[in-house]
Amino acid sequence: FSRNRDDEAIGIIVAHGVHPDSWPAPAPPSSRSLKSFQANLSAVRRTHTFITLDEAVAMIGGKTPWRKRCLVLTFDDSLKCLSEIAAPLLGQWSIPAMFYVPTRAIESQRPYWWLRLDYAAAKAAGSGLMVELPDAPAFAFPQAVAEIKGVLRKRTIADAGQVAAWIESQVGVSLVQAGSSYPFAQLMSWDDVRTLCKLGMSVGSHTLTHPNLNLLPPEELRGELRLSRQIISQQTSMDCRHLSYPYGEQSETVRRAAEAAGYSSAVSVAEGRTRRGTDLFQLNRFAMPAHSYKLAYLLSGLPAALHGSQQDAPHLQPA
């Protein structure tokens, strides 16, 4: 049963960070240990073929014959650990991957607001700090850091940054630049991105500033999509054809704006496999699990079948 279903669909996988066990604990919830990352890939590469996103899009769009049991590996957020730790392993195993990068993050080298919150949470155990957000209940920090991040994903970048800065000031920490104390938040440089291309990897857009695209006025939306694509193409000397929606937030307006900006596809963070004829600007992905060898189970289709749905539960840690 599961094998027949698997033959009819492509699994697109997303990871945000990969870290060795030697890094300081605790790791942010969006990062995966190198051990579990290797174990999950090792298990599925025995039964599946990893292909490029370009190949997958051609198959989904009906332009090339369907190939059974194919997977696509993607990464969001341009964290330096991906170029230093994940990419060399992929090169050794001949696994192609798509890396979605937000261009302003690379240029500014300023850690993302959600990783600043994770760092503050690691330093604020038992602080009992109460965080009050407009139009939301008060949250205890750091106990409710996940809930706070969930609210801030629906706000502007400026709002999220201000809340992160206020929490940092209350806790007495500041992650202006990620270093050895919190390497999980370090960002790639453009040289790192170009090295990915030399390894045979692909680079897509995660917009300019990683905003919630649903909140942007039309002109700003067009700028986030068009300028990021242009900058990536200039920096890599390769055509940037694919987009990842920040936080997975998208709508019909956003999807059509992405198509008008010249992209060939866009991915969300809703979990589920992708079949021929799926809207290329609404592609699902599976989150790389934290537990070793669990990826094969997710890709089998059993979780969706057990829940009486064609899709699994939505990914709870989008970025």
C-alpha positions in Angstrom: 0.0 0.0 0.0 2.6 2.6 1.1 5.0 1.6 -1.7 2.3 2.2 -4.4 1.4 5.5 -2.9 5.1 6.5 -2.7 5.7 5.6 -6.3 3.0 8.2 -7.3 4.5 11.1 -5.5 7.7 13.1 -4.9 8.8 13.9 -1.4 10.4 17.3 -0.9 12.3 17.6 2.4 13.3 20.8 4.3 15.9 21.4 7.0 17.0 24.7 8.6 20.1 23.8 10.4 22.5 20.9 11.0 24.9 20.9 14.0 27.5 18.6 15.4 27.1 17.3 19.0 30.1 19.3 20.0 28.3 22.6 19.8 27.0 24.2 23.0 23.6 23.0 24.3 20.8 23.5 24.0 20.4 23.6 20.2 17.5 25.6 18.7 14.4 23.5 17.9 14.9 24.2 14.2 18.4 22.6 14.0 19.1 18.9 13.5 22.0 17.0 14.9 24.5 15.8 12.3 24.0 12.3 13.7 20.2 12.2 13.1 20.6 14.1 9.7 23.1 11.5 8.5 20.9 8.6 9.8 17.8 9.9 8.1 19.5 10.5 4.7 21.3 7.2 4.9 18.1 5.3 5.4 16.1 6.8 2.5 18.9 6.9 0.0 18.9 3.1 0.0 15.3 3.1 -1.4 15.0 6.5 -3.1 16.8 8.7 -5.7 17.6 12.3 -4.8 17.0 14.6 -7.8 17.3 18.3 -8.3 14.3 20.6 -7.9 14.5 21.5 -11.6 14.1 17.8 -12.4 11.2 17.5 -9.9 9.4 20.6 -11.3 9.7 19.2 -14.9 8.1 15.9 -13.7 5.3 17.6 -11.7 4.5 19.9 -14.5 4.3 17.0 -17.0 7.2 18.0 -19.1 9.3 14.9 -18.5 8.3 11.2 -17.8 7.5 10.4 -14.2 10.3 8.6 -12.2 9.4 6.5 -9.2 10.6 7.0 -5.6 12.3 10.4 -6.0 13.2 12.9 -3.3 14.3 16.5 -3.3 16.4 18.0 -0.4 16.0 21.7 0.4 17.4 24.0 3.1 16.0 27.4 4.2 17.6 30.4 5.9 21.3 30.4 4.7 22.8 29.4 8.0 26.6 28.8 7.9 26.3 25.4 9.4 24.6 24.3 6.2 27.5 25.2 4.0 30.2 24.0 6.5 28.5 20.8 7.8 25.6 19.6 5.6 27.0 20.5 2.1 30.3 18.5 2.4 28.4 15.4 3.4 25.9 15.9 0.5 28.9 16.3 -1.9 30.4 13.0 -0.6 27.1 11.2 -1.1 26.3 12.9 -4.5 23.0 14.3 -3.2 21.9 17.5 -4.9 20.1 20.1 -2.8 18.4 23.4 -3.1 19.5 26.2 -0.7 17.0 29.0 -0.3 18.7 32.3 0.9 17.4 35.6 2.1 19.8 38.1 0.5 19.7 40.9 3.2 20.5 38.4 5.9 23.7 37.4 4.1 24.6 41.1 3.5 23.9 42.3 7.1 25.1 39.1 8.9 22.6 40.0 11.6 21.1 36.9 13.3 17.4 36.1 12.7 15.0 37.3 15.4 13.7 33.8 16.1 17.3 32.6 16.8 17.9 35.6 19.0 14.9 34.5 21.0 16.2 30.9 21.2 19.5 32.3 22.5 17.8 34.5 25.0 15.6 31.5 26.1 18.7 29.4 26.7 20.1 32.1 29.0 16.9 32.9 30.8 15.8 29.7 32.3 13.4 30.3 35.2 13.4 34.1 34.7 9.6 34.4 34.9 9.6 37.3 32.4 6.1 38.2 31.1 5.9 39.2 27.5 2.9 41.2 26.4 2.2 41.5 22.7 -0.6 43.6 21.0 -3.7 41.7 20.3 -2.3 38.6 22.0 -2.3 37.1 25.5 0.7 37.6 27.9 3.3 34.9 27.6 5.8 33.7 30.2 9.4 33.7 28.8 11.2 31.4 28.2 8.5 28.7 28.8 6.3 30.0 26.0 9.0 31.0 23.5 7.4 28.8 20.8 4.0 30.5 21.2 5.7 34.0 21.1 7.5 33.0 17.8 4.1 31.8 16.4 2.6 35.2 17.1 5.5 37.2 15.7 5.5 35.2 12.4 2.2 37.0 11.8 3.8 40.4 12.4 6.1 42.6 10.4 9.9 42.2 10.6 10.2 45.5 12.5 7.7 44.4 15.1 9.4 41.0 15.6 12.8 42.6 15.8 11.6 45.1 18.4 10.1 42.3 20.6 13.3 40.3 20.3 15.4 43.4 21.3 13.1 44.1 24.3 13.4 40.5 25.5 17.2 40.5 25.1 17.3 43.7 27.1 15.3 42.2 29.9 17.3 39.0 30.0 20.6 40.8 29.7 21.9 39.2 26.5 22.4 40.4 22.9 23.1 38.3 19.9 24.1 41.1 17.5 26.6 38.8 15.9 26.6 35.0 16.3 29.9 33.6 17.3 31.3 30.6 19.0 28.9 31.1 21.9 26.0 30.4 19.6 27.2 29.1 16.3 23.7 27.9 15.4 22.8 31.5 14.3 25.9 32.2 12.1 25.1 33.1 8.5 26.7 32.2 5.2 28.6 34.8 3.2 28.3 35.1 -0.6 31.5 33.2 -0.9 29.9 30.3 1.0 26.9 30.5 -1.4 29.2 30.4 -4.4 31.0 27.4 -2.9 27.7 25.6 -2.8 27.2 26.2 -6.5 30.7 24.7 -7.1 29.6 21.6 -5.2 26.7 21.2 -7.6 24.1 22.6 -5.4 21.3 25.0 -6.4 20.4 28.3 -4.9 16.9 29.8 -4.7 15.3 32.8 -3.1 14.0 33.2 0.4 13.2 36.8 -0.4 15.2 39.9 0.6 14.3 40.4 4.2 12.4 37.2 5.2 9.1 38.9 5.8 5.6 37.5 6.0 4.7 38.1 2.4 1.0 38.2 3.1 1.5 41.5 5.0 3.2 43.4 2.3 1.6 46.0 0.0 1.9 45.1 -3.8 5.0 47.2 -4.6 6.9 45.9 -1.6 5.9 42.3 -2.4 7.2 42.7 -6.0 10.4 44.1 -4.7 11.0 41.3 -2.2 10.5 38.7 -5.0 12.2 40.4 -8.0 15.2 42.0 -6.3 16.2 38.9 -4.3 16.0 36.8 -7.5 18.2 39.4 -9.3 20.8 39.6 -6.5 21.1 35.9 -6.3 21.6 35.5 -10.0 24.2 38.3 -10.0 26.1 36.8 -7.1 26.1 33.2 -8.3 26.1 33.7 -12.1 23.2 31.2 -12.2 19.6 31.8 -12.9 17.5 31.9 -9.7 14.3 30.1 -10.6 12.8 28.9 -7.3 11.3 30.5 -4.2 10.7 29.5 -0.6 7.9 31.5 1.2 9.2 32.8 4.5 7.4 31.1 7.4 5.4 29.3 4.7 3.0 32.2 4.6 1.4 32.6 1.1 -1.9 33.3 -0.6 -3.2 33.3 -4.2 -2.0 36.9 -4.5 1.5 35.9 -3.3 1.6 32.9 -5.5 0.7 34.8 -8.6 3.2 37.5 -7.7 5.9 34.9 -7.5 5.0 33.6 -10.9 5.0 37.1 -12.4 8.4 37.7 -10.9 9.8 34.9 -13.1 10.0 32.0 -10.7 9.3 28.4 -11.8 8.2 27.1 -8.4 7.7 28.0 -4.8 7.6 25.8 -1.7 5.6 26.1 1.5 6.0 24.4 4.9 2.7 22.4 4.8 3.6 18.7 5.0 2.7 16.2 2.4 3.9 14.6 -0.8 3.7 16.2 -4.3 2.0 14.6 -7.2 1.9 15.3 -10.9 -0.2 18.3 -11.7 0.2 20.0 -8.3 0.3 23.8 -8.5 4.1 24.5 -8.8 3.7 27.6 -6.6 2.2 25.6 -3.7 4.6 22.7 -3.2 4.5 20.8 0.1 7.6 19.7 2.0 8.4 17.3 4.8 10.4 18.7 7.8 13.6 16.8 8.4 12.8 15.0 11.7 14.9 15.3 14.8 14.8 11.6 15.5 17.1 9.2 13.5 15.5 7.1 10.8 12.1 8.7 11.2 12.2 10.3 7.7 11.5 7.0 6.0 8.3 6.6 8.1 7.1 10.1 7.2 7.7 9.5 3.5 5.8 6.2 3.6 2.4 7.9 3.7 1.5 6.0 6.9 1.1 9.1 9.1 -1.4 10.6 6.6 -3.3 7.4 6.2 -3.5 6.9 10.0 -5.0 10.4 10.3 -7.4 9.8 7.5 -5.9 12.6 5.4 -3.7 12.9 2.3 -1.4 15.2 4.3 0.3 15.1 7.6 0.0 17.7 10.4 1.5 21.1 9.4 5.1 21.8 10.2 5.2 23.8 13.5 8.6 25.5 13.2 8.7 27.3 9.8 11.3 29.7 8.9 
